[in-house]
C-alpha cells in the first residue's frame, strides 16, 4: 500500500489521529470513530496503517 500524504486525508481523520496520539482518545474509541470513514473496502485497520 502506497503511503499517503496528510493532505489526502479528511481533516476529521487527522484530528482523530491527533487525539489518539496525544492520549485524548483511547484505542477502542479511536477505531470506532475511524470506522465511520472506512469506505470502499478500506477498513479502519487500513486507515490506521496508512496514518502511521
N, CA, C and O atoms as a CHARMM CRD file, in Angstrom:
* protein
*
  208
    1    1 UNK  N      0.84800  -1.17800   0.00000 PROA 1      0.00000
    2    1 UNK  CA     0.00000   0.00000   0.00000 PROA 1      0.00000
    3    1 UNK  C      0.89400   1.24200   0.00000 PROA 1      0.00000
    4    1 UNK  O      1.83400   1.35200   0.78700 PROA 1      0.00000
    5    2 UNK  N      0.58200   2.15100  -0.88200 PROA 2      0.00000
    6    2 UNK  CA     1.35500   3.38300  -1.00100 PROA 2      0.00000
    7    2 UNK  C      1.03300   4.32000   0.16100 PROA 2      0.00000
    8    2 UNK  O     -0.13100   4.49900   0.52000 PROA 2      0.00000
    9    3 UNK  N      2.06300   4.91000   0.73900 PROA 3      0.00000
   10    3 UNK  CA     1.87400   5.84100   1.85000 PROA 3      0.00000
   11    3 UNK  C      1.25600   7.14000   1.33200 PROA 3      0.00000
   12    3 UNK  O      1.70200   7.69300   0.32700 PROA 3      0.00000
   13    4 UNK  N      0.23000   7.61600   2.02500 PROA 4      0.00000
   14    4 UNK  CA    -0.46600   8.83100   1.61300 PROA 4      0.00000
   15    4 UNK  C      0.10200  10.04600   2.34300 PROA 4      0.00000
   16    4 UNK  O      0.70600   9.92800   3.40900 PROA 4      0.00000
   17    5 UNK  N     -0.10500  11.19300   1.75100 PROA 5      0.00000
   18    5 UNK  CA     0.27500  12.46400   2.35900 PROA 5      0.00000
   19    5 UNK  C     -0.88600  12.94600   3.23100 PROA 5      0.00000
   20    5 UNK  O     -2.03300  12.56200   3.00400 PROA 5      0.00000
   21    6 UNK  N     -0.59500  13.77500   4.21400 PROA 6      0.00000
   22    6 UNK  CA    -1.62400  14.28500   5.12300 PROA 6      0.00000
   23    6 UNK  C     -2.75600  14.97700   4.36700 PROA 6      0.00000
   24    6 UNK  O     -3.91600  14.88200   4.76900 PROA 6      0.00000
   25    7 UNK  N     -2.43500  15.66000   3.29200 PROA 7      0.00000
   26    7 UNK  CA    -3.44900  16.38900   2.52300 PROA 7      0.00000
   27    7 UNK  C     -4.47200  15.46500   1.87100 PROA 7      0.00000
   28    7 UNK  O     -5.53900  15.92100   1.46000 PROA 7      0.00000
   29    8 UNK  N     -4.16300  14.17400   1.77000 PROA 8      0.00000
   30    8 UNK  CA    -5.07500  13.22100   1.13600 PROA 8      0.00000
   31    8 UNK  C     -6.12100  12.67600   2.10400 PROA 8      0.00000
   32    8 UNK  O     -7.02200  11.94800   1.69000 PROA 8      0.00000
   33    9 UNK  N     -6.01300  13.01800   3.38700 PROA 9      0.00000
   34    9 UNK  CA    -6.95500  12.54000   4.38900 PROA 9      0.00000
   35    9 UNK  C     -7.95100  13.63200   4.74200 PROA 9      0.00000
   36    9 UNK  O     -7.63600  14.82200   4.70100 PROA 9      0.00000
   37   10 UNK  N     -9.15500  13.20600   5.08900 PROA 10     0.00000
   38   10 UNK  CA   -10.15900  14.12000   5.60700 PROA 10     0.00000
   39   10 UNK  C     -9.61100  14.72800   6.90600 PROA 10     0.00000
   40   10 UNK  O     -8.97100  14.02500   7.68800 PROA 10     0.00000
   41   11 UNK  N     -9.85100  16.00500   7.14100 PROA 11     0.00000
   42   11 UNK  CA    -9.33100  16.67200   8.33900 PROA 11     0.00000
   43   11 UNK  C     -9.82800  15.99400   9.61100 PROA 11     0.00000
   44   11 UNK  O     -9.10100  15.94600  10.60300 PROA 11     0.00000
   45   12 UNK  N    -11.04500  15.47200   9.60000 PROA 12     0.00000
   46   12 UNK  CA   -11.58000  14.78900  10.77900 PROA 12     0.00000
   47   12 UNK  C    -10.76800  13.54200  11.11200 PROA 12     0.00000
   48   12 UNK  O    -10.58800  13.22300  12.28700 PROA 12     0.00000
   49   13 UNK  N    -10.28000  12.83600  10.10600 PROA 13     0.00000
   50   13 UNK  CA    -9.44000  11.65600  10.32500 PROA 13     0.00000
   51   13 UNK  C     -8.13000  12.08000  10.98000 PROA 13     0.00000
   52   13 UNK  O     -7.65500  11.42200  11.90600 PROA 13     0.00000
   53   14 UNK  N     -7.55200  13.16400  10.50900 PROA 14     0.00000
   54   14 UNK  CA    -6.31000  13.66500  11.09600 PROA 14     0.00000
   55   14 UNK  C     -6.52600  14.12700  12.53400 PROA 14     0.00000
   56   14 UNK  O     -5.67000  13.91500  13.39300 PROA 14     0.00000
   57   15 UNK  N     -7.66700  14.75700  12.79500 PROA 15     0.00000
   58   15 UNK  CA    -7.98300  15.19400  14.15800 PROA 15     0.00000
   59   15 UNK  C     -8.15100  13.99900  15.09000 PROA 15     0.00000
   60   15 UNK  O     -7.69400  14.03100  16.23300 PROA 15     0.00000
   61   16 UNK  N     -8.80800  12.94400  14.60200 PROA 16     0.00000
   62   16 UNK  CA    -8.95500  11.72600  15.40400 PROA 16     0.00000
   63   16 UNK  C     -7.59500  11.13300  15.73100 PROA 16     0.00000
   64   16 UNK  O     -7.34400  10.73800  16.86900 PROA 16     0.00000
   65   17 UNK  N     -6.71400  11.07000  14.73500 PROA 17     0.00000
   66   17 UNK  CA    -5.37600  10.52900  14.94800 PROA 17     0.00000
   67   17 UNK  C     -4.61500  11.37000  15.97500 PROA 17     0.00000
   68   17 UNK  O     -3.92800  10.83000  16.84200 PROA 17     0.00000
   69   18 UNK  N     -4.74100  12.66900  15.87300 PROA 18     0.00000
   70   18 UNK  CA    -4.07600  13.56500  16.81700 PROA 18     0.00000
   71   18 UNK  C     -4.57700  13.31700  18.23700 PROA 18     0.00000
   72   18 UNK  O     -3.78400  13.24100  19.17400 PROA 18     0.00000
   73   19 UNK  N     -5.89500  13.19000  18.39400 PROA 19     0.00000
   74   19 UNK  CA    -6.46800  12.91300  19.71600 PROA 19     0.00000
   75   19 UNK  C     -5.97200  11.58100  20.25800 PROA 19     0.00000
   76   19 UNK  O     -5.64900  11.47500  21.44100 PROA 19     0.00000
   77   20 UNK  N     -5.90800  10.57500  19.41400 PROA 20     0.00000
   78   20 UNK  CA    -5.42000   9.25600  19.83000 PROA 20     0.00000
   79   20 UNK  C     -3.93300   9.31100  20.19100 PROA 20     0.00000
   80   20 UNK  O     -3.52100   8.78400  21.22400 PROA 20     0.00000
   81   21 UNK  N     -3.14400   9.94000  19.35000 PROA 21     0.00000
   82   21 UNK  CA    -1.69600  10.00600  19.56200 PROA 21     0.00000
   83   21 UNK  C     -1.33400  10.76500  20.83600 PROA 21     0.00000
   84   21 UNK  O     -0.30700  10.48500  21.45400 PROA 21     0.00000
   85   22 UNK  N     -2.16700  11.71700  21.22800 PROA 22     0.00000
   86   22 UNK  CA    -1.88100  12.52600  22.40900 PROA 22     0.00000
   87   22 UNK  C     -2.67300  12.08600  23.64000 PROA 22     0.00000
   88   22 UNK  O     -2.73500  12.80500  24.63800 PROA 22     0.00000
   89   23 UNK  N     -3.27900  10.89400  23.56100 PROA 23     0.00000
   90   23 UNK  CA    -3.94100  10.30900  24.72000 PROA 23     0.00000
   91   23 UNK  C     -5.29800  10.88600  25.07100 PROA 23     0.00000
   92   23 UNK  O     -5.82900  10.60100  26.14400 PROA 23     0.00000
   93   24 UNK  N     -5.86400  11.68400  24.19900 PROA 24     0.00000
   94   24 UNK  CA    -7.19000  12.24400  24.46700 PROA 24     0.00000
   95   24 UNK  C     -8.30800  11.29900  24.04000 PROA 24     0.00000
   96   24 UNK  O     -9.48200  11.54800  24.31600 PROA 24     0.00000
   97   25 UNK  N     -7.93400  10.21400  23.36500 PROA 25     0.00000
   98   25 UNK  CA    -8.89500   9.23600  22.86000 PROA 25     0.00000
   99   25 UNK  C     -8.26700   7.85900  23.01400 PROA 25     0.00000
  100   25 UNK  O     -7.13300   7.64000  22.58800 PROA 25     0.00000
  101   26 UNK  N     -9.00900   6.92000  23.62800 PROA 26     0.00000
  102   26 UNK  CA    -8.44300   5.57700  23.77400 PROA 26     0.00000
  103   26 UNK  C     -8.56400   4.81300  22.45800 PROA 26     0.00000
  104   26 UNK  O     -9.29700   5.21500  21.55400 PROA 26     0.00000
  105   27 UNK  N     -7.83200   3.70900  22.36900 PROA 27     0.00000
  106   27 UNK  CA    -7.76300   2.94900  21.11500 PROA 27     0.00000
  107   27 UNK  C     -9.13700   2.46100  20.65800 PROA 27     0.00000
  108   27 UNK  O     -9.44900   2.51600  19.46800 PROA 27     0.00000
  109   28 UNK  N     -9.94400   1.99300  21.58100 PROA 28     0.00000
  110   28 UNK  CA   -11.27400   1.47900  21.22600 PROA 28     0.00000
  111   28 UNK  C    -12.13500   2.56500  20.58700 PROA 28     0.00000
  112   28 UNK  O    -12.75300   2.34500  19.54600 PROA 28     0.00000
  113   29 UNK  N    -12.17100   3.73400  21.21500 PROA 29     0.00000
  114   29 UNK  CA   -12.97300   4.82800  20.67000 PROA 29     0.00000
  115   29 UNK  C    -12.39500   5.35200  19.35900 PROA 29     0.00000
  116   29 UNK  O    -13.13500   5.74800  18.45800 PROA 29     0.00000
  117   30 UNK  N    -11.06500   5.35100  19.26300 PROA 30     0.00000
  118   30 UNK  CA   -10.40200   5.79200  18.03300 PROA 30     0.00000
  119   30 UNK  C    -10.81500   4.90300  16.86200 PROA 30     0.00000
  120   30 UNK  O    -11.19700   5.40400  15.80400 PROA 30     0.00000
  121   31 UNK  N    -10.74000   3.59600  17.04900 PROA 31     0.00000
  122   31 UNK  CA   -11.09800   2.66400  15.97400 PROA 31     0.00000
  123   31 UNK  C    -12.58400   2.76100  15.64600 PROA 31     0.00000
  124   31 UNK  O    -12.97800   2.71000  14.48100 PROA 31     0.00000
  125   32 UNK  N    -13.39800   2.90000  16.68000 PROA 32     0.00000
  126   32 UNK  CA   -14.84300   3.01800  16.47100 PROA 32     0.00000
  127   32 UNK  C    -15.16800   4.25300  15.62100 PROA 32     0.00000
  128   32 UNK  O    -15.94800   4.17000  14.67200 PROA 32     0.00000
  129   33 UNK  N    -14.57200   5.38300  15.96300 PROA 33     0.00000
  130   33 UNK  CA   -14.82700   6.61700  15.21600 PROA 33     0.00000
  131   33 UNK  C    -14.17500   6.58600  13.83900 PROA 33     0.00000
  132   33 UNK  O    -14.72900   7.11700  12.87700 PROA 33     0.00000
  133   34 UNK  N    -13.00700   5.97000  13.74100 PROA 34     0.00000
  134   34 UNK  CA   -12.31500   5.86200  12.46200 PROA 34     0.00000
  135   34 UNK  C    -13.11700   5.00100  11.48500 PROA 34     0.00000
  136   34 UNK  O    -13.05100   5.20500  10.27300 PROA 34     0.00000
  137   35 UNK  N    -13.86900   4.04600  12.01500 PROA 35     0.00000
  138   35 UNK  CA   -14.69600   3.17600  11.18800 PROA 35     0.00000
  139   35 UNK  C    -15.73200   3.93500  10.37500 PROA 35     0.00000
  140   35 UNK  O    -16.18700   3.44800   9.34000 PROA 35     0.00000
  141   36 UNK  N    -16.10900   5.12200  10.83400 PROA 36     0.00000
  142   36 UNK  CA   -17.07500   5.94000  10.08900 PROA 36     0.00000
  143   36 UNK  C    -16.49600   6.39900   8.75400 PROA 36     0.00000
  144   36 UNK  O    -17.24100   6.75300   7.84000 PROA 36     0.00000
  145   37 UNK  N    -15.17500   6.39400   8.64200 PROA 37     0.00000
  146   37 UNK  CA   -14.51800   6.86100   7.42600 PROA 37     0.00000
  147   37 UNK  C    -14.07300   5.71700   6.52200 PROA 37     0.00000
  148   37 UNK  O    -13.54200   5.94900   5.43700 PROA 37     0.00000
  149   38 UNK  N    -14.28800   4.48400   6.96900 PROA 38     0.00000
  150   38 UNK  CA   -13.90700   3.31600   6.16800 PROA 38     0.00000
  151   38 UNK  C    -14.85200   3.22300   4.97100 PROA 38     0.00000
  152   38 UNK  O    -16.05600   3.02800   5.13100 PROA 38     0.00000
  153   39 UNK  N    -14.29400   3.36500   3.78100 PROA 39     0.00000
  154   39 UNK  CA   -15.10600   3.42200   2.55900 PROA 39     0.00000
  155   39 UNK  C    -14.49000   2.52700   1.49000 PROA 39     0.00000
  156   39 UNK  O    -13.26900   2.39500   1.40800 PROA 39     0.00000
  157   40 UNK  N    -15.32500   1.92900   0.69100 PROA 40     0.00000
  158   40 UNK  CA   -14.85500   1.18000  -0.47300 PROA 40     0.00000
  159   40 UNK  C    -13.88700   0.06300  -0.15400 PROA 40     0.00000
  160   40 UNK  O    -12.90300  -0.13000  -0.86700 PROA 40     0.00000
  161   41 UNK  N    -14.15200  -0.67300   0.90600 PROA 41     0.00000
  162   41 UNK  CA   -13.30200  -1.80600   1.24700 PROA 41     0.00000
  163   41 UNK  C    -12.10400  -1.43700   2.09900 PROA 41     0.00000
  164   41 UNK  O    -11.38800  -2.32400   2.56400 PROA 41     0.00000
  165   42 UNK  N    -11.86700  -0.16100   2.31400 PROA 42     0.00000
  166   42 UNK  CA   -10.76600   0.24300   3.18400 PROA 42     0.00000
  167   42 UNK  C    -11.26200   0.16600   4.62000 PROA 42     0.00000
  168   42 UNK  O    -12.19800   0.87100   4.99700 PROA 42     0.00000
  169   43 UNK  N    -10.64500  -0.67500   5.40800 PROA 43     0.00000
  170   43 UNK  CA   -11.07200  -0.87000   6.78300 PROA 43     0.00000
  171   43 UNK  C    -10.41900   0.15300   7.69900 PROA 43     0.00000
  172   43 UNK  O     -9.48900   0.85700   7.30500 PROA 43     0.00000
  173   44 UNK  N    -10.91800   0.22400   8.92600 PROA 44     0.00000
  174   44 UNK  CA   -10.31100   1.10600   9.92300 PROA 44     0.00000
  175   44 UNK  C     -8.85500   0.72500  10.12900 PROA 44     0.00000
  176   44 UNK  O     -8.00400   1.59300  10.32600 PROA 44     0.00000
  177   45 UNK  N     -8.56300  -0.57300  10.08400 PROA 45     0.00000
  178   45 UNK  CA    -7.18300  -1.03800  10.24500 PROA 45     0.00000
  179   45 UNK  C     -6.29000  -0.50600   9.12200 PROA 45     0.00000
  180   45 UNK  O     -5.15500  -0.09900   9.36900 PROA 45     0.00000
  181   46 UNK  N     -6.79900  -0.51100   7.90300 PROA 46     0.00000
  182   46 UNK  CA    -6.02900   0.01400   6.77300 PROA 46     0.00000
  183   46 UNK  C     -5.81900   1.51600   6.90800 PROA 46     0.00000
  184   46 UNK  O     -4.74900   2.02900   6.57900 PROA 46     0.00000
  185   47 UNK  N     -6.84200   2.22500   7.39200 PROA 47     0.00000
  186   47 UNK  CA    -6.68700   3.65800   7.63000 PROA 47     0.00000
  187   47 UNK  C     -5.61500   3.91300   8.68100 PROA 47     0.00000
  188   47 UNK  O     -4.78300   4.80700   8.52300 PROA 47     0.00000
  189   48 UNK  N     -5.63700   3.12300   9.76000 PROA 48     0.00000
  190   48 UNK  CA    -4.62900   3.27800  10.81300 PROA 48     0.00000
  191   48 UNK  C     -3.23300   3.05300  10.25600 PROA 48     0.00000
  192   48 UNK  O     -2.30900   3.80800  10.55800 PROA 48     0.00000
  193   49 UNK  N     -3.08100   2.02500   9.45000 PROA 49     0.00000
  194   49 UNK  CA    -1.77000   1.70900   8.87800 PROA 49     0.00000
  195   49 UNK  C     -1.28200   2.83400   7.97600 PROA 49     0.00000
  196   49 UNK  O     -0.09200   3.14800   7.96900 PROA 49     0.00000
  197   50 UNK  N     -2.17100   3.43300   7.22700 PROA 50     0.00000
  198   50 UNK  CA    -1.74200   4.49600   6.32100 PROA 50     0.00000
  199   50 UNK  C     -1.43300   5.79300   7.06200 PROA 50     0.00000
  200   50 UNK  O     -0.72000   6.64900   6.54000 PROA 50     0.00000
  201   51 UNK  N     -1.96400   5.94300   8.27300 PROA 51     0.00000
  202   51 UNK  CA    -1.66000   7.12500   9.08100 PROA 51     0.00000
  203   51 UNK  C     -0.35100   6.97800   9.83900 PROA 51     0.00000
  204   51 UNK  O      0.25200   7.97500  10.23800 PROA 51     0.00000
  205   52 UNK  N      0.08800   5.75300  10.03800 PROA 52     0.00000
  206   52 UNK  CA     1.30500   5.51800  10.83300 PROA 52     0.00000
  207   52 UNK  C      2.55400   5.78500  10.04700 PROA 52     0.00000
  208   52 UNK  O      3.65700   5.63400  10.57200 PROA 52     0.00000
